[in-house]
Every structure is written in structure tokens, then in C-alpha cells.
Amino acid sequence: MRKLIFIAGVAVGYVLGAKAGRERYDQLREAAERVRSNPAVRNAVDSATQSGREAAARAAGVVADRAGDRLPGAVTERLRAVGGHDERGAA
């Protein structure tokens, strides 16, 4: 993951800092579009997004359970709603 972020940073830095002109920029943009439209990449992004949402929901539930009485009521309610532990029955 760190390697991918590094490569993306290098690409962005090159595009923003290079004096290669519009032609090279268009080539890079088209290459990025091909990568982004690749079904395997889209599936990986969707999977990572779903995993992140599930992890965030679990973390919100843990925080609400452990620190809920020390947090303002509105924060606790929102954490329980995000974590799927809403006391009003909304899961």
C-alpha cells in the first residue's frame, strides 16, 4: 500500500512539476484513466472501500461501548448509529 501511495505521489509531482507540456500530461492522464477503468482495479477499490466502512463501524461501536458515558449524548448516539448498535432499533 505504501508503495502505491509513493508511486502516485511521484506521478502527481511529475505532472505538477514537469515541463514536459500538454502532450505528456495527456499521455499520463490517459494511462491513469486506463488503470482506473480496469475491472480488477475497480473491484479492488470497491473491496477496500467496503472493508474500510466495516472497520469504521466496528471501531465506532467499540468507542461507543467503552467511552459512551464520557462523551456528549449526541456523539454517543451517532457512534452507536454508525456502529450498528443504535438503541432505537435502527441497525
CNS distance restraints for C-alpha pairs under 8 A (distance, minus, plus):
assign (resid   1 and name CA) (resid   5 and name CA) 6.36 0.50 0.50
assign (resid   2 and name CA) (resid   6 and name CA) 6.09 0.50 0.50
assign (resid   3 and name CA) (resid   7 and name CA) 6.17 0.50 0.50
assign (resid   4 and name CA) (resid   8 and name CA) 6.13 0.50 0.50
assign (resid   5 and name CA) (resid   9 and name CA) 6.09 0.50 0.50
assign (resid   6 and name CA) (resid  10 and name CA) 6.19 0.50 0.50
assign (resid   7 and name CA) (resid  11 and name CA) 6.19 0.50 0.50
assign (resid   8 and name CA) (resid  12 and name CA) 6.16 0.50 0.50
assign (resid   9 and name CA) (resid  13 and name CA) 5.99 0.50 0.50
assign (resid  10 and name CA) (resid  14 and name CA) 6.02 0.50 0.50
assign (resid  11 and name CA) (resid  15 and name CA) 6.18 0.50 0.50
assign (resid  12 and name CA) (resid  16 and name CA) 6.08 0.50 0.50
assign (resid  13 and name CA) (resid  17 and name CA) 5.71 0.50 0.50
assign (resid  13 and name CA) (resid  18 and name CA) 7.82 0.50 0.50
assign (resid  14 and name CA) (resid  18 and name CA) 5.20 0.50 0.50
assign (resid  15 and name CA) (resid  25 and name CA) 6.35 0.50 0.50
assign (resid  15 and name CA) (resid  28 and name CA) 7.98 0.50 0.50
assign (resid  20 and name CA) (resid  24 and name CA) 5.76 0.50 0.50
assign (resid  20 and name CA) (resid  25 and name CA) 7.43 0.50 0.50
assign (resid  21 and name CA) (resid  25 and name CA) 6.47 0.50 0.50
assign (resid  22 and name CA) (resid  26 and name CA) 6.08 0.50 0.50
assign (resid  23 and name CA) (resid  27 and name CA) 6.35 0.50 0.50
assign (resid  24 and name CA) (resid  28 and name CA) 6.26 0.50 0.50
assign (resid  25 and name CA) (resid  29 and name CA) 6.09 0.50 0.50
assign (resid  26 and name CA) (resid  30 and name CA) 6.08 0.50 0.50
assign (resid  27 and name CA) (resid  31 and name CA) 6.23 0.50 0.50
assign (resid  28 and name CA) (resid  32 and name CA) 6.14 0.50 0.50
assign (resid  29 and name CA) (resid  33 and name CA) 6.17 0.50 0.50
assign (resid  30 and name CA) (resid  34 and name CA) 6.24 0.50 0.50
assign (resid  31 and name CA) (resid  35 and name CA) 6.37 0.50 0.50
assign (resid  32 and name CA) (resid  36 and name CA) 6.07 0.50 0.50
assign (resid  33 and name CA) (resid  37 and name CA) 6.00 0.50 0.50
assign (resid  34 and name CA) (resid  38 and name CA) 6.25 0.50 0.50
assign (resid  35 and name CA) (resid  41 and name CA) 6.94 0.50 0.50
assign (resid  36 and name CA) (resid  41 and name CA) 6.33 0.50 0.50
assign (resid  36 and name CA) (resid  42 and name CA) 6.75 0.50 0.50
assign (resid  37 and name CA) (resid  41 and name CA) 7.28 0.50 0.50
assign (resid  37 and name CA) (resid  42 and name CA) 6.80 0.50 0.50
assign (resid  38 and name CA) (resid  42 and name CA) 6.30 0.50 0.50
assign (resid  39 and name CA) (resid  43 and name CA) 6.05 0.50 0.50
assign (resid  40 and name CA) (resid  44 and name CA) 6.16 0.50 0.50
assign (resid  41 and name CA) (resid  45 and name CA) 6.13 0.50 0.50
assign (resid  42 and name CA) (resid  46 and name CA) 6.10 0.50 0.50
assign (resid  43 and name CA) (resid  47 and name CA) 6.01 0.50 0.50
assign (resid  44 and name CA) (resid  48 and name CA) 6.06 0.50 0.50
assign (resid  45 and name CA) (resid  49 and name CA) 6.04 0.50 0.50
assign (resid  46 and name CA) (resid  50 and name CA) 6.17 0.50 0.50
assign (resid  47 and name CA) (resid  51 and name CA) 6.13 0.50 0.50
assign (resid  48 and name CA) (resid  52 and name CA) 6.05 0.50 0.50
assign (resid  49 and name CA) (resid  53 and name CA) 6.24 0.50 0.50
assign (resid  50 and name CA) (resid  54 and name CA) 6.23 0.50 0.50
assign (resid  51 and name CA) (resid  55 and name CA) 6.12 0.50 0.50
assign (resid  52 and name CA) (resid  56 and name CA) 6.06 0.50 0.50
assign (resid  53 and name CA) (resid  57 and name CA) 6.15 0.50 0.50
assign (resid  54 and name CA) (resid  58 and name CA) 6.26 0.50 0.50
assign (resid  55 and name CA) (resid  59 and name CA) 6.10 0.50 0.50
assign (resid  56 and name CA) (resid  60 and name CA) 5.99 0.50 0.50
assign (resid  56 and name CA) (resid  83 and name CA) 7.52 0.50 0.50
assign (resid  57 and name CA) (resid  61 and name CA) 6.21 0.50 0.50
assign (resid  57 and name CA) (resid  82 and name CA) 5.54 0.50 0.50
assign (resid  57 and name CA) (resid  83 and name CA) 4.05 0.50 0.50
assign (resid  57 and name CA) (resid  84 and name CA) 6.96 0.50 0.50
assign (resid  58 and name CA) (resid  62 and name CA) 6.31 0.50 0.50
assign (resid  58 and name CA) (resid  83 and name CA) 5.64 0.50 0.50
assign (resid  59 and name CA) (resid  63 and name CA) 6.14 0.50 0.50
assign (resid  59 and name CA) (resid  83 and name CA) 7.20 0.50 0.50
assign (resid  60 and name CA) (resid  64 and name CA) 6.05 0.50 0.50
assign (resid  60 and name CA) (resid  79 and name CA) 5.13 0.50 0.50
assign (resid  60 and name CA) (resid  80 and name CA) 6.82 0.50 0.50
assign (resid  60 and name CA) (resid  82 and name CA) 6.41 0.50 0.50
assign (resid  60 and name CA) (resid  83 and name CA) 5.00 0.50 0.50
assign (resid  61 and name CA) (resid  65 and name CA) 6.09 0.50 0.50
assign (resid  61 and name CA) (resid  79 and name CA) 6.31 0.50 0.50
assign (resid  61 and name CA) (resid  80 and name CA) 5.74 0.50 0.50
assign (resid  61 and name CA) (resid  82 and name CA) 7.40 0.50 0.50
assign (resid  61 and name CA) (resid  83 and name CA) 4.32 0.50 0.50
assign (resid  61 and name CA) (resid  84 and name CA) 7.08 0.50 0.50
assign (resid  61 and name CA) (resid  85 and name CA) 6.55 0.50 0.50
assign (resid  62 and name CA) (resid  66 and name CA) 6.05 0.50 0.50
assign (resid  62 and name CA) (resid  83 and name CA) 7.99 0.50 0.50
assign (resid  63 and name CA) (resid  67 and name CA) 5.58 0.50 0.50
assign (resid  63 and name CA) (resid  68 and name CA) 6.82 0.50 0.50
assign (resid  63 and name CA) (resid  79 and name CA) 7.39 0.50 0.50
assign (resid  64 and name CA) (resid  68 and name CA) 4.45 0.50 0.50
assign (resid  64 and name CA) (resid  76 and name CA) 5.66 0.50 0.50
assign (resid  64 and name CA) (resid  79 and name CA) 5.61 0.50 0.50
assign (resid  64 and name CA) (resid  80 and name CA) 5.93 0.50 0.50
assign (resid  67 and name CA) (resid  71 and name CA) 6.44 0.50 0.50
assign (resid  68 and name CA) (resid  72 and name CA) 7.87 0.50 0.50
assign (resid  68 and name CA) (resid  73 and name CA) 7.90 0.50 0.50
assign (resid  68 and name CA) (resid  76 and name CA) 5.24 0.50 0.50
assign (resid  69 and name CA) (resid  76 and name CA) 7.78 0.50 0.50
assign (resid  71 and name CA) (resid  75 and name CA) 6.37 0.50 0.50
assign (resid  71 and name CA) (resid  76 and name CA) 6.18 0.50 0.50
assign (resid  72 and name CA) (resid  76 and name CA) 6.38 0.50 0.50
assign (resid  73 and name CA) (resid  77 and name CA) 6.14 0.50 0.50
assign (resid  74 and name CA) (resid  78 and name CA) 6.22 0.50 0.50
assign (resid  75 and name CA) (resid  79 and name CA) 6.14 0.50 0.50
assign (resid  76 and name CA) (resid  80 and name CA) 6.17 0.50 0.50
assign (resid  77 and name CA) (resid  81 and name CA) 6.16 0.50 0.50
assign (resid  77 and name CA) (resid  86 and name CA) 7.02 0.50 0.50
assign (resid  78 and name CA) (resid  82 and name CA) 6.13 0.50 0.50
assign (resid  79 and name CA) (resid  83 and name CA) 5.96 0.50 0.50
assign (resid  80 and name CA) (resid  84 and name CA) 5.96 0.50 0.50
assign (resid  80 and name CA) (resid  85 and name CA) 4.66 0.50 0.50
assign (resid  80 and name CA) (resid  86 and name CA) 4.81 0.50 0.50
assign (resid  80 and name CA) (resid  87 and name CA) 7.56 0.50 0.50
assign (resid  81 and name CA) (resid  85 and name CA) 5.92 0.50 0.50
assign (resid  81 and name CA) (resid  86 and name CA) 4.68 0.50 0.50
assign (resid  81 and name CA) (resid  90 and name CA) 7.15 0.50 0.50
assign (resid  81 and name CA) (resid  91 and name CA) 6.96 0.50 0.50
assign (resid  82 and name CA) (resid  86 and name CA) 8.00 0.50 0.50
assign (resid  84 and name CA) (resid  90 and name CA) 7.26 0.50 0.50
assign (resid  84 and name CA) (resid  91 and name CA) 4.52 0.50 0.50
assign (resid  85 and name CA) (resid  90 and name CA) 7.71 0.50 0.50
assign (resid  85 and name CA) (resid  91 and name CA) 6.28 0.50 0.50
assign (resid  86 and name CA) (resid  90 and name CA) 5.48 0.50 0.50
assign (resid  86 and name CA) (resid  91 and name CA) 6.10 0.50 0.50
